[in-house]
Amino acid sequence: MQYQGGCHCNAVRFRVEVDLSNPVTCNCSYCTKRGSILAFTPEQNFVLESGEDKLTEYRFNTRTIAHLFCSVCGMESFSRGELPDGRRMVAVNLRCLDGVDPQSLNPTMVDGRSR
């Protein structure tokens, strides 16, 4: 299904086709503090509509995931990465999708802390 979303101040806006039936949360050091609910989609299903010039990147640990957040409000609404087979993916923070109630999602916990 296709959704619209963005950061808190709306400087960063996107549209994305993503399946909400298998969301995840993660217990790694970063995700634990951030508290997002994530769903993954191939990069071609994601269109950044505005805010490219407002994005700031953060990488940690293996530095393979580009955590992108708005330099105005600090919200991370999505990140970009690559699967081991080279496919480019976008992880969408489902809390940043317009009209999606986070309480209606049933995320699975991923043990990122042990990786």
C-alpha positions in Angstrom: 0.0 0.0 0.0 1.2 3.5 -0.6 1.6 6.1 2.2 2.8 9.7 2.6 5.0 10.6 5.5 7.7 12.9 6.8 9.4 14.4 9.8 7.9 16.3 12.6 8.3 19.8 11.0 7.4 18.5 7.5 10.7 19.8 6.0 11.3 16.2 4.9 8.4 14.6 3.0 8.2 11.3 1.2 5.8 8.7 -0.3 6.4 5.0 0.0 4.9 1.7 -1.0 5.4 -0.5 2.0 3.8 -3.5 3.7 2.8 -2.9 7.3 2.0 -6.5 8.1 5.4 -7.4 9.5 6.9 -4.4 11.3 9.8 -4.7 13.6 11.4 -3.0 16.6 15.0 -3.6 17.5 16.9 -3.7 20.8 20.3 -2.5 19.5 21.9 0.5 21.3 20.6 3.0 18.7 17.0 1.7 18.2 16.4 1.2 21.9 16.9 4.9 22.4 15.1 6.0 19.2 11.9 3.9 19.7 10.9 3.6 16.1 8.7 0.9 14.5 10.3 -0.2 11.2 9.1 -1.7 7.9 11.5 -2.3 5.0 10.9 -1.8 1.3 13.1 -1.8 -1.8 14.6 1.5 -2.6 12.5 1.9 -5.8 9.3 2.0 -3.7 10.5 5.1 -1.9 10.4 8.7 -3.3 11.8 11.6 -1.3 9.5 14.5 -2.3 11.2 17.3 -0.3 13.9 17.9 2.2 17.0 16.3 0.5 18.9 19.5 1.6 17.7 19.1 5.2 18.9 15.5 5.8 21.8 14.8 8.1 23.4 11.3 8.1 24.5 9.3 11.0 26.3 5.9 10.8 27.5 3.7 13.6 28.9 0.2 14.3 29.4 -1.4 10.9 28.5 1.9 9.2 26.3 0.1 6.6 23.0 1.9 7.4 22.6 5.6 6.6 20.4 6.8 9.4 18.9 10.0 7.9 17.3 12.7 10.1 15.9 16.1 9.6 18.4 18.8 10.5 15.6 21.1 11.5 13.5 19.0 13.9 15.8 16.0 14.5 13.3 13.3 13.4 14.6 10.2 11.7 11.7 9.2 9.4 13.7 6.7 7.3 17.1 5.2 6.7 18.8 3.6 3.8 20.9 0.5 3.6 21.9 -2.5 1.5 21.1 -6.2 2.0 24.1 -8.7 1.9 23.1 -9.5 -1.7 23.4 -5.8 -2.7 19.8 -4.9 -2.9 19.2 -1.3 -1.8 16.5 -1.0 0.9 14.8 1.8 2.9 13.7 1.3 6.5 10.7 3.5 7.2 9.8 4.7 10.7 6.1 3.8 10.7 5.5 6.4 13.4 6.2 9.0 10.7 3.5 7.8 8.2 0.5 10.0 7.9 -2.7 8.3 9.1 -1.1 5.2 10.5 -1.9 4.5 14.2 1.2 2.9 15.8 -1.0 1.2 18.4 -2.6 -0.8 15.6 0.7 -2.4 14.6 2.1 -5.6 16.1 5.8 -5.4 15.7 8.2 -8.3 16.1 11.3 -7.7 18.3 14.6 -8.2 16.4 17.7 -8.9 18.6 20.0 -6.4 17.1 22.0 -6.1 20.3 23.4 -9.6 19.8 24.6 -9.0 16.2 
